[in-house]
Amino acid sequence: MVKAEDARILGSMAAMRRQYRQLRTLNCNLVAEHEKRAQKHRELQDSLKAVNAMIQAAAKLRAGRPQADLVSACRKAFQSKNVPLLLKLIQEGC
């Protein structure tokens, strides 16, 4: 941006256009990368909501203390990235 403004002040239109073209390309790349990250974030949120819904559905099959224990154990398994244990807990309980 500074180089483009310097070129404008110096009256070098070709250099100014070149700098603004580079700036535009850089901006488009930044926007594209941001869109990728935003899409991945939305996918992660949707996945987390689905996992939470499964945990809640499995917990609703129980009542009282076993329900709370199941939710707690599932959350611990999820945080420790122990997917086999998480699946076992959802299917069979504590």
C-alpha positions as semicolon CSV with decimal commas, in nm:
position;residue;x (nm);y (nm);z (nm)
1;M;0,000;0,000;0,000
2;V;0,280;0,240;0,092
3;K;0,473;0,155;-0,225
4;A;0,163;0,218;-0,437
5;E;0,105;0,555;-0,274
6;D;0,473;0,645;-0,319
7;A;0,447;0,555;-0,687
8;R;0,134;0,769;-0,718
9;I;0,306;1,066;-0,559
10;L;0,607;1,020;-0,787
11;G;0,375;1,002;-1,088
12;S;0,468;0,646;-1,186
13;M;0,129;0,508;-1,286
14;A;0,269;0,175;-1,411
15;A;0,440;0,106;-1,078
16;M;0,129;0,219;-0,890
17;R;-0,094;-0,018;-1,091
18;R;0,153;-0,303;-1,040
19;Q;0,159;-0,245;-0,663
20;Y;-0,221;-0,227;-0,640
21;R;-0,249;-0,547;-0,847
22;Q;-0,013;-0,723;-0,605
23;L;-0,211;-0,586;-0,312
24;R;-0,536;-0,709;-0,464
25;T;-0,390;-1,056;-0,523
26;L;-0,263;-1,072;-0,167
27;N;-0,601;-0,960;-0,035
28;C;-0,783;-1,225;-0,241
29;N;-0,548;-1,492;-0,106
30;L;-0,607;-1,377;0,251
31;V;-0,984;-1,381;0,202
32;A;-0,970;-1,731;0,050
33;E;-0,764;-1,862;0,344
34;H;-1,004;-1,703;0,589
35;E;-1,299;-1,869;0,414
36;K;-1,125;-2,207;0,441
37;R;-1,064;-2,159;0,813
38;A;-1,420;-2,040;0,869
39;Q;-1,561;-2,344;0,685
40;K;-1,343;-2,583;0,889
41;H;-1,460;-2,408;1,206
42;R;-1,826;-2,450;1,106
43;E;-1,766;-2,819;1,029
44;L;-1,597;-2,867;1,367
45;Q;-1,886;-2,696;1,546
46;D;-2,140;-2,916;1,365
47;S;-1,942;-3,228;1,455
48;L;-1,917;-3,127;1,819
49;K;-2,292;-3,063;1,829
50;A;-2,356;-3,409;1,684
51;V;-2,127;-3,576;1,941
52;N;-2,293;-3,382;2,223
53;A;-2,638;-3,485;2,096
54;M;-2,529;-3,852;2,096
55;I;-2,396;-3,820;2,451
56;Q;-2,720;-3,655;2,565
57;A;-2,932;-3,919;2,392
58;A;-2,734;-4,198;2,559
59;A;-2,763;-4,021;2,895
60;K;-3,141;-3,986;2,862
61;L;-3,165;-4,365;2,864
62;R;-3,050;-4,354;3,224
63;A;-3,174;-4,171;3,530
64;G;-3,011;-4,008;3,830
65;R;-2,650;-4,080;3,918
66;P;-2,580;-4,320;3,625
67;Q;-2,692;-4,045;3,385
68;A;-2,452;-3,792;3,535
69;D;-2,171;-4,049;3,549
70;L;-2,218;-4,134;3,182
71;V;-2,205;-3,771;3,073
72;S;-1,896;-3,710;3,287
73;A;-1,719;-4,023;3,157
74;C;-1,804;-3,937;2,795
75;R;-1,670;-3,585;2,834
76;K;-1,347;-3,716;2,989
77;A;-1,306;-3,969;2,706
78;F;-1,369;-3,697;2,449
79;Q;-1,117;-3,460;2,608
80;S;-0,853;-3,733;2,617
81;K;-0,932;-3,817;2,251
82;N;-1,014;-4,176;2,341
83;V;-1,269;-4,247;2,065
84;P;-1,302;-4,625;2,127
85;L;-1,386;-4,561;2,492
86;L;-1,630;-4,286;2,396
87;L;-1,811;-4,519;2,156
88;K;-1,818;-4,795;2,419
89;L;-1,961;-4,557;2,678
90;I;-2,232;-4,434;2,442
91;Q;-2,328;-4,788;2,341
92;E;-2,298;-4,968;2,675
93;G;-2,281;-4,703;2,946
94;C;-2,037;-4,685;3,236
